[in-house]
Amino acid sequence: MRLRSLLAVVSISLVAASAARLEAQSPRAAAPYSVVSADGRRTVAAVLVGEQEMLRLDELAPLLQLTVREDRAAKALTVSRGTNAAVLSLDQGLASIGGKILALAAPPVRDGSRWLVSPDTVSRALAPIAGVRTDVRRASRLIVLGDLRVPRVTVQQEPGGPPTRLAIDIVPRAAFTVVQEPRRLLVRFDADGLDVGSISAGGGLVESVTAADPVTLVIALDKTFGTFRAATVPVDSASSRLVIELTAAGAAAPPPSTLARAAPPAPGAAAPAPPAAPPPTAMARTEAAAPIPSALPPGVRTIVIDPGHGGDEQGTQGAGGMLEKDLVLDVARRLRSMLDTRLGVRVLLTRDDDRVVPHDERASIANNNKADLFISLHANSSPNKEAKGAEVFYLSLDGLGAEARKMMENPDTRPVPVLGGGSRDIDLILWDMAQARHLSESAAFAMLVEEELRRRVEMSPNPIQQAPFRVLVAANMPAVLVEMAFLSNAAQEAQLKSDEFKNRVVQSLFDAVVRYRGRVDGQGPSRLP
Amino acid sequence: MGKGPAAFRSAMAVSTRTVALALVTAGAVVAGTWATVQYVNRPARGPAGASAVAAKQPEAARRIKATLYYVAADGLRLAAAERDVLFAEGASEQARRIMEAMLEPAPDGLASAIPAGTALRGVFVGERGDAYVDFSAGLRTNHPGGSSSEILTVYAIVSAVTANLPAITSVQILIEGHEVDTLAGHVDLRRPLPNAPQWAQKGTT
């Protein structure tokens, strides 16, 4: 057979790489591997043959849609998918794929009626045949199939305190949200799964840190826990570190400049230790003295929340008397509080009381503060009292005509003279066209809002729509308008009275902002140059 | 950029001239309109090319079949319904008849998208295919609010005019003769809006 002669020639130079025959040794059980794919997470059994770790091929093959056939004459296993095939030698750790020979840690081993293969056989021979990106992480006993985001997460509690500090390293970096629940914090990652590494935490205000579900870490807290701050520290382009600082109830909160809203400290200024707290350890001091950069990458620093209507302009009214203007102000304040405390982002409301605010003034507040996102909050109404569900809108250019489309494609750039001579190009943006060039980002953000809302509240049959909305037209940043529910529906009005429902809406918007932030972070600035 | 009151006044002046011209010459705008209107009783004095002229009837009895728009049963979209509407000479007069029909009670199973207590003050057609439909203050003061309701009101009006009068491509809603920002705080009404068929369900009722 050609393969056998080819293998024989190559094997002379690869004797060192090929493993000893393993059939003679009986397999011993080893910790299984987790396989994460778009279909979810499952386990694949692993055994030790001698010192070599081996995986069950009959469990792996279906996940990669591979067909396995033994060729006794050639002393080889043929693994194929469609027209792609790999021939694995049963004699030596060698495989032939498309005429190329590669060395493997061990040849396949028969275990009763099953075949066992080495982990590197999976990544080097089986994955190329299957055409599926396969990431075998032996240290974590994890195999990631397909283009999934499964960051490795390790947790380290810093010695000393108060305050108690947890450092969570995330590789590669992933967006996350920190949600406070009674006696615990949930760190939910925007990922398809987590590769949880070492967790070294406990003591101080932390009782334990555990992985609760595929994408969430749970930090169980001591009953004396009071507040927390979270901030990310970029480690390098590929990884980031989340620092969570926990303070006991009644203790002074750490100065805001050290975490979350990190303004650059005055030169040489040491971060003050919380009063009445014992002196921090040297390590904690070192950490505290170093300014932790803002939790937000350059893309999203300022968010304007626009509670619709106000004053004499009441918006719609529920059958039970609830006024849209009051509801949306309540929700806006809740959202501000969550964004402010958990992301350290600057949040502005277009109104923080019950008054009329003209549409252009709402956009001005966002534009003049260089907001990176504009979220207008509303409650809906329909002649059909059964109509229900949340809807997310972004601007349509209906009615703005050709000018807006032109603006979107080609902003008007003109040279203007500058002090001291010369000129510089600036973009002239017509007030009423400002939103046109942010439409694709607005659409992207609207989709994230819709996805997050859908996880928590009922959606209308038309969950994402475009409309020529007055308040969105002049916003010079990605902008959406959210109709959280139908006040005209008595059952929805009753829901809107509950803190629980309002908090679900707020959490959805918060998570959408975090996900959008991750998107912007990955793609550069949210604004066009 | 936007049409201020001055622009609106000139649009009115232009539209008066257009109608006058049209009446005399059966000009392009009106001919275009007529050609696409389905006649129930064909007018005796139709545009050139209108064959099979029916027996001459009194002006008041002439009706056209027009597509009107109402709130669909789901409360989230518009439903189109064919109704007989009085025939009128000229695009603006025909648009007025259509709007008057829209203010009448909705067919069974549908709801009117225009709040009760709304009166039509007038319809004017500009020279660029834009129409200005002027309502009494009731359209705004009686409006229940909410994005969906407002969208349905605005596009019921825009759709009814543009669907039946192809010479008209966009419609601006006025209140008591004035431009308005919005009806209920959402839809930008500062310019004529083109029809947006996505708000209507497919097919007619």
Interface residues (C-beta under 8 A of the other chain):
Chain A: G308 H309 E313 Q314 G315 T316 Q317 E324 P358 H359 H378 A379 N380 S381 S382 P383 N384 K385 E386 A387 E391 F393 S396 D398 G399 L400 G401 E403 L430 D432 S460 P461 N462 Q465 A467 P468 F469 R470 V471 V473 L481 E483 F486 L487 S488
Chain B: M1 G2 V71 A73 D74 G75 L76 R77 A111 A113 P144 G145 G146 S147 S148 S149 I151 L152 S170 D181 T182 A184 G185 H186 V187 D188 L189 R190 R191 P192 L193 P194 A196 Q198
